[in-house]
Amino acid sequence: MGDKVVKSDAEWRQQLTPEEYHVTRKHGTERAFTGRYWDSKTPGTYRCACCGEPLFSSDTKYDSGTGWPSFWEPLSEEAVAKREDRTLFMRRTEVLCARCDAHLGHVFPDGPEPTGARYCLNSAALKLEPKEGE
């Protein structure tokens, strides 16, 4: 992982689209079945929309039926940070980019083997870098 990325609110607003800013910096959520990657089958690496850090591989992406891109594991445990989220009268585990603290989504313990994890993420928090030749 690269050096920690810290920017002012104004810098993030200038760099990101309004939707990317709302999701990643204000912990928003896009509506199910509306994001650009929820049903993507394109092979490649999903990077943080804010800092470009490689986070997830298409090799671990699967259709969870939820309408959000879902993965059973990150590229590395160091790529993502997790913290308890008690908003909206729920108890969940928030997933953030470890490099820039961008809100990515949440992880749940109801995913497929081999990990049993479902990283349920927002497309607006990700940028897909397709594999060369694809």
FIBA-985960 format. One record per residue (C-alpha): residue number from 1; residue in one letter; x negated, y, z. Coordinates in steps of 0.25 Angstrom, whole numbers. Each point is the difference from the previous one (the first is absolute). Layout:
<sites>
+-----+----+-------+-------+-------+
!   i ! aa !    px !    py !    pz !
+-----+----+-------+-------+-------+
! NUM !  A !     X !     Y !     Z !
...
+-----+----+-------+-------+-------+
</sites>
This chain:
<sites>
+-----+----+-------+-------+-------+
!   i ! aa !    px !    py !    pz !
+-----+----+-------+-------+-------+
!   1 !  M !     0 !     0 !     0 !
!   2 !  G !    -5 !    14 !    -3 !
!   3 !  D !    -1 !    12 !     9 !
!   4 !  K !    13 !     4 !     8 !
!   5 !  V !     8 !    10 !    -9 !
!   6 !  V !     5 !    12 !     8 !
!   7 !  K !     8 !    11 !    -8 !
!   8 !  S !     9 !    11 !     5 !
!   9 !  D !    15 !    -1 !    -3 !
!  10 !  A !    -2 !    11 !   -11 !
!  11 !  E !   -10 !    -9 !    -7 !
!  12 !  W !     8 !   -12 !     1 !
!  13 !  R !    12 !     8 !    -6 !
!  14 !  Q !    -8 !     5 !   -11 !
!  15 !  Q !    -6 !   -14 !    -4 !
!  16 !  L !    13 !    -8 !     1 !
!  17 !  T !    13 !     0 !    -7 !
!  18 !  P !    12 !     4 !     9 !
!  19 !  E !     4 !   -15 !     2 !
!  20 !  E !   -14 !    -5 !     3 !
!  21 !  Y !    -2 !    11 !    10 !
!  22 !  H !    13 !    -3 !     7 !
!  23 !  V !    -3 !   -15 !     1 !
!  24 !  T !   -14 !     0 !     3 !
!  25 !  R !    -2 !    13 !     9 !
!  26 !  K !    14 !     1 !     6 !
!  27 !  H !     3 !   -15 !     2 !
!  28 !  G !    11 !    -1 !   -10 !
!  29 !  T !     6 !   -12 !    -7 !
!  30 !  E !     4 !     0 !   -15 !
!  31 !  R !    14 !    -7 !    -3 !
!  32 !  A !    -1 !   -15 !    -3 !
!  33 !  F !    -1 !    -4 !   -14 !
!  34 !  T !    -4 !    14 !    -5 !
!  35 !  G !   -15 !     0 !     1 !
!  36 !  R !    -9 !    -2 !   -12 !
!  37 !  Y !    -7 !   -13 !     6 !
!  38 !  W !    12 !    -8 !     7 !
!  39 !  D !     1 !   -10 !   -12 !
!  40 !  S !   -14 !     3 !    -7 !
!  41 !  K !    -7 !   -13 !    -4 !
!  42 !  T !   -12 !     7 !    -5 !
!  43 !  P !   -13 !    -6 !     5 !
!  44 !  G !    -9 !    10 !     7 !
!  45 !  T !    -4 !     7 !    13 !
!  46 !  Y !    10 !     9 !     7 !
!  47 !  R !    -8 !    12 !     6 !
!  48 !  C !     5 !    11 !    10 !
!  49 !  A !     7 !    11 !    -8 !
!  50 !  C !    -7 !    10 !     9 !
!  51 !  C !   -15 !    -4 !     1 !
!  52 !  G !    -1 !   -11 !   -10 !
!  53 !  E !    -5 !   -11 !    10 !
!  54 !  P !     3 !   -14 !    -5 !
!  55 !  L !    10 !    -6 !     8 !
!  56 !  F !     8 !   -12 !    -6 !
!  57 !  S !    -2 !   -10 !   -12 !
!  58 !  S !    11 !    -4 !    -9 !
!  59 !  D !    -5 !   -14 !     3 !
!  60 !  T !     7 !     1 !    14 !
!  61 !  K !    13 !     8 !    -6 !
!  62 !  Y !    13 !    -8 !     0 !
!  63 !  D !    15 !     3 !    -1 !
!  64 !  S !     6 !     1 !    14 !
!  65 !  G !    13 !     4 !    -6 !
!  66 !  T !     0 !    13 !     8 !
!  67 !  G !    -2 !    10 !   -11 !
!  68 !  W !   -14 !     4 !     5 !
!  69 !  P !   -14 !    -5 !    -5 !
!  70 !  S !    -3 !   -11 !    10 !
!  71 !  F !   -14 !    -7 !     3 !
!  72 !  W !    -4 !   -11 !     9 !
!  73 !  E !   -13 !     6 !     3 !
!  74 !  P !    -9 !    12 !    -2 !
!  75 !  L !   -13 !     0 !    -7 !
!  76 !  S !    -7 !     0 !    13 !
!  77 !  E !     5 !     2 !    15 !
!  78 !  E !    -9 !    13 !     0 !
!  79 !  A !     7 !     6 !   -12 !
!  80 !  V !    13 !     2 !     8 !
!  81 !  A !     4 !     5 !    14 !
!  82 !  K !    12 !    -4 !     8 !
!  83 !  R !     8 !     7 !    11 !
!  84 !  E !    13 !    -2 !     7 !
!  85 !  D !    11 !     8 !    -6 !
!  86 !  R !    13 !     2 !     9 !
!  87 !  T !     7 !    10 !    -9 !
!  88 !  L !    14 !    -2 !    -4 !
!  89 !  F !     4 !    -9 !    12 !
!  90 !  M !    -9 !   -11 !    -5 !
!  91 !  R !   -13 !    -6 !     4 !
!  92 !  R !    -9 !    -3 !   -12 !
!  93 !  T !   -15 !     0 !    -4 !
!  94 !  E !    -4 !    12 !    -9 !
!  95 !  V !   -11 !    -2 !   -10 !
!  96 !  L !    -9 !    11 !    -3 !
!  97 !  C !   -12 !     2 !    -9 !
!  98 !  A !   -12 !    -1 !     9 !
!  99 !  R !    -8 !    10 !    -8 !
! 100 !  C !    10 !    12 !     0 !
! 101 !  D !    11 !    -4 !     9 !
! 102 !  A !    11 !     0 !   -11 !
! 103 !  H !    13 !    -7 !     3 !
! 104 !  L !     1 !   -12 !    -9 !
! 105 !  G !    12 !    -8 !     6 !
! 106 !  H !     2 !   -11 !    11 !
! 107 !  V !    -4 !   -14 !     2 !
! 108 !  F !     9 !   -11 !     4 !
! 109 !  P !    -2 !   -14 !     5 !
! 110 !  D !     9 !    -6 !   -10 !
! 111 !  G !    -9 !    -2 !   -12 !
! 112 !  P !    -5 !   -12 !    -8 !
! 113 !  E !   -11 !    -9 !     3 !
! 114 !  P !   -12 !     0 !     2 !
! 115 !  T !     1 !    13 !     9 !
! 116 !  G !    15 !     1 !     3 !
! 117 !  A !    -1 !    15 !    -1 !
! 118 !  R !     9 !     9 !    -9 !
! 119 !  Y !    -7 !    13 !    -3 !
! 120 !  C !    12 !     8 !    -5 !
! 121 !  L !    -6 !    13 !    -6 !
! 122 !  N !     5 !    12 !    -7 !
! 123 !  S !    -4 !     1 !   -15 !
! 124 !  A !    -2 !    15 !     2 !
! 125 !  A !   -12 !    -3 !    10 !
! 126 !  L !    -7 !    -9 !   -11 !
! 127 !  K !    -7 !     2 !   -13 !
! 128 !  L !    -2 !   -13 !    -8 !
! 129 !  E !   -13 !    -2 !    -7 !
! 130 !  P !     2 !   -10 !   -10 !
! 131 !  K !   -10 !   -11 !    -3 !
! 132 !  E !    -8 !     3 !   -12 !
! 133 !  G !     5 !    -7 !   -12 !
! 134 !  E !    14 !    -1 !     5 !
+-----+----+-------+-------+-------+
</sites>
